[in-house]
Amino acid sequence: MKLRNFTKTGLMILLCGLLAACQTSGLKPGSIQTNYAPSGWTKKTKNGVTGYICQPPVCKSDRAIGYGPIRVSGNFEKEIKENDISAELFNAVANVYNVAAKGKTRMSITRRVVTKTYAGFDFSGYIHDRKGRVWLKGRFVVQENRGSVIFSGARSRSVANTYFNRYIRNTTIRRLP
């Protein structure tokens, strides 16, 4: 798996999100702070997307963790907190995309996340590449009119979930003035 595939994945996820009518993108620099950097993993940054990639023989199979900007309009955080934009709405749009993708892609929102510093949604799903399925687990993070996506990808659903949870445990998302 290459960083480019995960960039494409991030773009595909955005299609499911109804996040058009762009104003700003990405959380303010320094909002996402992590001490996640396992030994043997390669850190790459391109076009605003930062990824940590591990390939054999360091890891048993390809896996990656990443985060990057998403474009949002208006006070999206408030809309999520007030449940005006719900997981059900996102899943309705995702289902249209899933049908159009003819089984090659599947995404769904698994839960709404509301904290003191941000609001967002967790998602899961998969995409197909030349080698088969790449399972994804991630979170849309929104602060007012700025957003980012944090995601994990692996050939196994359980590995993607495990690494996403490890990354989130080692990451702090702050609200900057």
Secondary structure, DSSP 4 states (H G I P E B T S, - for coil): --HHHHHHHHHHHHHTTT--S-SEESPPTTSEEE----TTPEEEEETTEEEEEE-TTTSSS-EEEEEEEEEE-S-HHHHHHTTSS-HHHHHHHHHHHHHHTTTSEEEEEEEEEE-SS-EEEEEEEEEEETTEEEEEEEEEEEETTEEEEEEEEESSHHHHHHHHHHHHHTEEE----
